[in-house]
C-alpha cells in the first residue's frame, strides 16, 4: 500500500462525501474542518470533480421532479444553497498531470474496479498532482486506488474522517 499519514501541516482536498456531510453540519466532519481552518487560515480544498458530483446529484433530482411534474422548489433552493457553500472553498482543477496519473491508475486497477472507482480515481489523481493530502470517509476505496499509483506519485496522503 502507498498510503501516507497526514500531519496538521498537510494541505488537504476533501472528498465529496466529506463536503456533503459538512453541508449537513455533521460534527464528525465539522470539527476536523474547524481545526484545519484554525491551523491553515482557510478551508480545505475541493476538487473540480467534487463540484461536478455535487451539482450532478442535484441536477438529476431536479430533472426527475420536472419529468414527473413533481414540485421542485425545494431542489432549486438546495441548488442555490449548495452553490453558496461551494463558493467558500477553493477548487483544485483536474489538470493534465492529474489526467496522466488517473490514466495510469485506470490501466492498473482493472476494468470493473476502474468503472466503480471512476470519480474517486479522478479526485485521488487531483490530490496527487497538486501535492496535497486527501480527507475521506471512504477509506477502503482509496486504499485500493493507492495500490495502483505510478512510481513518481507513489504516496497518497490520506486522512480518514469518520
N, C-alpha and C positions, 0 to 999 in steps of 0.2 A: 504494500500500500504506500501511496505517496501523499499522505496527509500530514501536514504540519500543524502545530499549535499556534493559535492566535494569542498575541500579547495585548495589553491595553493600548500599546502604541500602534498596533496594526490598523491601517485604514481598511474599512470594510465596505463591501457591497452586500446588501441584504437580499435574500431570496424573496420571491413573490409571496410565499406563504408567511414570511415574517411581515412584509408590508401589509398583507391582508389582516393579520392579527393585530398589527399596530393600529390600523383603521378602526378595528373593533375595540380598541383600548384594552387589550388583554395584558394583565400585569406581567406575565412571564416574558413578554416582548417589550412592553413599555419601559420596564426597569432597566434592562440592558441598553436600550436606546438612550434612556436618560443618562446613564453612566457614560456611554460613548459620547454623547453631546457635551457633557461636562468636561470630559478629557480632551476631546478634539475641537470643541467650539463650533461644531457643525454636525448635522445629522449624517448617518452613514449614507453611502451612495446607493442608487438602484441602477439596474442595467436597463438599456432600451428594450430588452426582451421582457422585463417585468412590466414596463409601461404597456407593451403590446398585450401581454397576458391579462392584465387587469382590465384594460379597455375592451379587449375582445370578449371577455366574460360578460361585461355589461351590455355591449352591443348585441351579443347573442340573445340575452334575456329580452332586450328591447325588441329585437326582430320577432321573437316568438310572441310577445304580447301584441304587437301590431298585426302579425299574421292571423292570430286567433281573436283579434278585436277585443282584447282584454285591456283594462285600464293600465296605463304605463307611466303615470305621473311620478310614482314613487321611484321608478327606474331612472327617469330623467333627472330627478333630484339626486339620486345616488351617483349618477354620472357627473353632475356638477360638483358634488362634494368630493368625489374621487379625484377629479381634475385639480381641485384646490389642494388636496392632500399631496398629489404628485408634484405640484409646484414648490413644495417645501424641500424636495430632495434634488440633489444634483444627479444628473443622469450620465452614466458611462455608456458610450455607444459601442455597439458590436462593429468593430472595425476590421481592417484587412488582416491584422495579426490574429485577432480573435477568430476570424474565419479560417485561417490556416490551422490554428490549434484545434478548432472544432472539427475540421475535416480529418485531421489525424485521429482524434478520439472516435469519430464515427467509423472510420475504417478499421479500427482496432477493437471496438467494443462489440460488434456483431449486429446483424440485421434487426431482429425484433427488439433487442435492447436499445439499439440506436433510435428506433422509432418511439419507443416508450419513454426514453430519456431526452428526446429531441430538445426541448426548451431548456432543460437543466444543463445539457451539454453546452448550449449557446451561452448560458449565464456563467457556467464554470469557465468557459473559454474567455469570456469578457473579463472575469476577475483575474485569470492568469495573465492575459495580455496587458492588463493595467498594472500588474504587480500588487494587487490588493488581495486581502483575505476575503472570506465569504462566510456569512452567517445564514444558517438554515435550520428548519425543524426536521428536514428530510435527510437525515444523516446517511441512511442506507444507500440511497441512490447516488449520492455524491462520493461515497466510499467506492462504489462500483466504477464511477467515472474516473476516480483518482488512480485506479489500476491501469488505465489506458492513456496516460499522459505522455506527450513527446519528451524526449530526453532534455531538451533545452527549457522545458517548463514542467519539470517532474514533481513539483511540490505544490499541492493545493492547501493553502492555509484555511482551515475550516473551524468555525465556531458552531456548536450545536446548542441552539436556544430552544429549550423545551419547557 
